[in-house]
Amino acid sequence: MRIDEFLNDFRLFLAKTQIIHKKSFHKVYLVMNPIAGGFKHLAKHHRELLSILEQSKDRPEVDFEWKVIKTTSPGHASLISKEIGLSCEEETIVFLMGGDGTSMEFCTGLMSLPLSKRNNLWLFRVPMGTGNDGLDANTFKESLVGLLHKEDHKELGTIKIDGPKLETQYAFNIGTVGLDAFVTHMTNIMKSRIPGNFYKIAVDLSTIFYDLFVSIRPMEISVKTLDGIKEIKDRFLFACMGVTGNRTYGNQMKILPDQNNFLAVNWGSILRRIMIKGAFYTGAHRNIKETNFYESEEITIQYDGRILLNRDGDTLWINKENFPLTMKIVPSGIRVLDIT
């Protein structure tokens, strides 16, 4: 089917939603990544959309100014968000269609804007990617049902990542260093060559072969908690920080299964890694001896080597000179629709 038909029907749907009825937005944008994984299932999503339109046919419609922008290359979403943010003098809402990577790019662009500009923006991230862990709904259908009836909002959770000689990075779901960032890196390489979701395959291979690619060195982590600073040191397999607890990544892997938003996992033998890796999919790793969970607003990592950093599915090599590396939860000033 043609994507234009889908977009026209999505506009009709938005005209019936609670937020469009209640707020007089200066402009409504739809920013989409047309090669995101969810668009491979466009016919299915269009059927879901038509079903919701049929169910809501008696709801009144509101007219609004609307503009569709499609990303065309890596990094384009960040440029688009800056252009939208700088141009909006009144309250503006953006519906972003893509996955975690598109969201990270777009929101990173917003964070470069003055706070006064960010305060004019509302955002809803429609799950249309291969991985949709950090977005505002788990599925496209869930987003339709929620948007139809809800108008609540919350501030966009943001992790700011800084280090010497390192351009400031942001994560809006989870920031990680180590094995899990390597898994994401390998997944992205495979995905760039063959379409599909290779995350589980990458987990299996990386669990066994990670040591061949990366020299695992001692890592010192200072964790700022409500009870003070906790200092931990080990040859950690990985360390990750979420904007909150109860977070998933890798297409719904329950990596942060409770209120704690920081996790560091001690190094173990290959056999031990194989034995425990299944627990991380279900959240059962909470009681495994290798795990260190904390609730934290800021961590500082010291590391004498080269290691991968992952921000919401996008990876970057961090070198020795980029440490100490800090991850800190900061205010964004960006309102996201809350349909939970």
C-alpha positions in Angstrom: 0.0 0.0 0.0 1.0 3.6 -0.5 2.4 5.4 2.6 0.5 8.5 1.7 -2.8 6.8 2.3 -1.6 5.7 5.7 -0.5 9.3 6.6 -3.8 10.8 5.4 -5.7 8.4 7.6 -3.4 9.1 10.5 -4.1 12.8 10.2 -7.9 12.0 10.3 -7.2 10.0 13.4 -5.3 12.9 15.1 -8.2 15.2 14.4 -10.3 13.0 16.8 -7.7 12.7 19.6 -8.1 14.2 23.0 -4.9 16.3 23.0 -5.7 18.0 19.6 -9.2 18.8 20.9 -8.0 20.2 24.2 -4.9 22.2 23.0 -4.7 24.9 20.4 -1.4 24.0 18.9 0.2 26.5 16.6 1.4 23.7 14.3 1.3 19.8 14.3 4.3 18.0 12.8 4.7 14.4 11.8 8.4 13.5 11.5 8.9 9.9 10.2 11.8 7.6 9.4 10.4 5.7 6.4 13.0 2.9 6.6 12.3 2.2 10.3 11.4 -1.5 10.9 7.8 -0.9 11.7 7.1 0.4 8.2 7.7 -3.1 6.8 4.4 -4.0 8.5 2.5 -0.9 7.2 -0.5 -2.9 5.9 -1.0 -4.3 9.4 -0.7 -0.9 11.1 -3.1 0.6 8.6 -5.7 -2.0 9.4 -5.3 -1.1 13.1 -5.7 2.5 12.3 -8.8 2.0 10.1 -10.3 -0.1 13.0 -9.8 2.7 15.4 -11.2 5.3 13.0 -14.3 3.1 12.6 -14.8 2.8 16.3 -14.4 6.6 16.7 -16.4 7.7 13.7 -18.9 9.6 15.9 -16.2 11.7 17.6 -16.0 15.3 16.4 -12.9 16.3 14.4 -10.7 19.4 14.8 -8.9 21.1 11.9 -5.2 21.9 12.4 -2.2 23.0 10.5 -0.1 19.9 9.6 3.3 19.2 8.1 5.0 15.9 7.3 8.8 15.6 7.2 10.6 12.4 6.3 14.2 11.7 7.4 16.5 10.8 4.6 19.8 9.8 6.2 21.5 9.1 9.6 21.6 12.3 11.7 18.8 14.0 9.7 16.3 13.6 12.6 18.5 15.8 14.8 18.7 18.5 12.1 14.9 18.4 11.7 14.3 18.8 15.5 16.6 21.8 15.6 14.8 23.5 12.7 11.4 22.8 14.2 12.5 24.0 17.7 14.1 27.2 16.5 11.1 28.1 14.4 8.3 27.6 17.0 7.3 30.7 18.9 4.1 29.1 20.2 3.2 25.7 21.5 3.9 23.0 18.8 3.5 19.2 18.9 5.6 16.7 17.1 4.5 13.1 16.4 7.7 11.2 15.8 7.4 7.8 13.9 10.4 5.6 14.1 12.4 3.5 16.6 14.7 4.1 19.5 17.5 5.4 17.2 15.2 8.0 15.5 14.0 9.1 18.9 17.6 9.5 20.3 18.6 11.6 17.3 15.6 13.8 17.3 15.7 14.4 21.1 19.4 15.0 21.1 18.8 17.8 18.6 16.2 19.3 20.8 18.6 19.3 23.8 20.9 21.6 21.9 18.2 24.3 21.8 17.7 27.0 24.4 15.3 26.0 27.2 12.9 28.7 26.2 12.5 26.9 22.8 12.2 23.4 24.3 9.4 24.7 26.6 7.2 25.3 23.5 7.5 21.7 22.4 5.2 18.7 23.0 6.3 15.3 21.7 4.8 11.9 21.2 7.1 9.1 19.9 5.0 6.6 17.9 6.6 3.1 18.0 7.5 2.2 14.4 11.0 0.8 14.8 12.7 -2.6 15.2 13.2 -1.8 18.8 10.7 0.5 20.7 11.9 0.3 24.3 12.2 4.0 25.1 9.2 5.3 23.3 5.8 6.5 24.5 3.9 3.3 23.8 5.0 -0.3 23.3 3.0 -0.9 20.1 1.4 1.2 17.3 -2.1 0.0 18.3 -1.4 0.9 22.0 -0.4 4.4 20.9 -3.7 4.8 18.9 -5.9 3.8 21.9 -4.0 6.0 24.3 -3.9 9.1 22.1 -7.6 8.9 21.5 -8.5 9.2 25.1 -5.6 10.7 27.1 -4.2 14.2 27.3 -1.8 13.9 30.3 1.9 14.7 29.9 5.2 14.4 31.7 8.8 15.7 31.2 11.0 13.8 28.8 13.5 11.8 30.9 17.1 12.6 29.9 20.6 11.3 30.7 23.5 13.6 29.9 26.8 11.9 29.2 30.0 13.8 29.4 33.8 13.2 29.4 37.1 14.9 28.6 37.5 15.5 24.8 34.0 14.0 24.2 31.1 15.8 22.6 28.1 15.7 25.0 25.9 12.7 24.4 22.3 12.0 25.5 20.2 9.0 26.2 16.5 9.1 26.7 16.0 5.5 27.8 19.2 3.8 28.9 22.9 4.6 28.6 25.4 1.7 28.8 29.1 0.8 28.5 30.6 -2.7 28.0 29.2 -6.0 26.8 25.6 -4.8 26.2 26.9 -1.9 24.1 29.0 -4.4 22.1 25.8 -6.5 21.6 24.0 -3.4 20.2 27.0 -2.6 18.0 27.0 -6.1 16.5 23.3 -6.0 16.1 23.5 -2.7 14.1 26.2 -4.1 11.9 24.1 -7.2 11.1 21.0 -5.1 10.6 22.8 -2.8 8.1 23.5 -5.8 5.9 20.4 -8.0 6.4 17.0 -6.7 7.5 15.6 -8.2 10.7 16.0 -8.3 14.4 19.3 -9.9 15.3 19.5 -8.8 18.9 19.2 -12.3 20.4 21.8 -13.7 18.0 24.2 -10.9 18.9 23.6 -11.6 22.6 24.5 -15.3 22.2 27.6 -14.6 20.1 28.8 -11.7 22.3 28.4 -13.7 25.5 30.9 -16.2 24.2 33.3 -14.1 22.1 33.3 -10.6 23.8 36.7 -11.2 25.4 38.3 -11.8 22.0 37.3 -8.3 20.9 37.7 -6.2 24.0 40.2 -6.4 26.8 38.1 -6.3 30.0 39.9 -4.1 32.5 39.0 -3.0 36.1 36.4 -0.3 36.1 35.8 2.1 39.0 32.3 3.5 39.4 31.1 6.2 41.8 27.4 5.9 42.2 25.5 8.9 43.8 22.6 7.5 45.8 20.1 8.8 48.3 22.3 7.3 51.0 25.5 8.9 49.8 28.3 7.9 47.3 28.8 4.2 46.7 32.2 3.2 45.3 32.4 -0.1 43.4 35.3 -1.6 41.5 35.5 -4.8 39.4 36.1 -6.1 35.9 32.5 -5.3 35.1 31.0 -6.9 32.0 28.8 -3.8 31.6 27.2 -0.9 33.5 23.9 0.7 32.5 21.9 3.7 33.7 18.2 4.3 32.9 16.3 7.6 33.1 14.2 5.7 35.6 13.9 2.1 36.9 11.6 -0.5 35.3 13.2 -0.1 31.8 13.7 -2.4 28.9 16.1 -2.5 26.0 17.0 -4.9 23.2 13.3 -5.2 22.2 11.7 -5.6 25.7 14.6 -7.2 27.6 13.8 -6.4 31.2 17.3 -5.1 32.1 16.1 -2.7 34.9 13.3 -4.8 36.4 12.5 -2.6 39.5 12.8 0.9 40.8 16.6 0.8 40.6 17.9 2.6 37.5 21.6 1.6 37.7 23.1 -1.8 37.2 26.7 -3.1 37.0 27.4 -6.7 36.3 30.6 -8.3 37.5 32.8 -10.2 35.1 32.3 -14.0 35.0 33.6 -17.0 33.1 32.1 -17.8 29.7 30.3 -20.8 31.2 28.8 -18.6 34.0 27.7 -16.0 31.4 25.9 -18.7 29.4 24.2 -20.0 32.5 22.8 -16.6 33.6 22.1 -14.7 30.4 18.5 -16.0 30.1 17.6 -14.3 33.4 18.3 -10.9 31.9 15.4 -11.3 29.4 12.8 -11.9 32.1 14.2 -9.6 34.9 15.1 -12.6 37.0 18.7 -11.4 37.3 17.7 -9.2 40.3 18.9 -12.0 42.6 22.0 -13.1 40.8 25.2 -12.5 42.8 27.0 -10.8 39.9 24.5 -7.9 39.8 24.9 -4.6 41.6 21.7 -2.5 41.6 21.3 1.1 42.8 18.9 4.0 42.5 21.0 7.0 41.3 20.9 10.4 39.7 24.6 10.4 38.7 27.4 8.0 38.1 31.1 8.5 37.3 33.1 5.8 35.5 36.9 5.5 35.5 38.4 3.1 33.0 41.9 2.6 31.6 41.1 1.5 28.1 38.8 1.6 25.1 35.1 0.6 25.4 31.8 1.0 23.6 29.1 3.4 24.8 25.5 2.8 23.8 22.8 5.5 23.9 19.3 4.1 23.0 20.6 1.8 20.3 23.3 4.0 18.9 27.0 3.1 19.7 30.2 5.1 20.0 33.7 4.0 21.0 35.0 5.7 24.1 38.8 6.0 24.5 41.0 6.2 27.5 41.3 10.0 27.2 37.5 10.3 27.5 37.4 9.2 31.1 36.2 9.9 33.7 32.8 9.5 32.0 29.7 10.9 33.8 26.1 10.0 33.3 23.7 12.3 35.0 19.9 12.7 34.9 19.0 16.2 33.9 15.8 18.2 33.2 14.8 18.4 29.5 12.0 21.0 29.6 10.3 18.9 26.8 6.7 17.6 27.4 5.9 14.1 26.2 2.3 12.8 26.1 1.7 10.2 28.8 -0.9 7.7 27.7 -0.2 5.1 30.5 
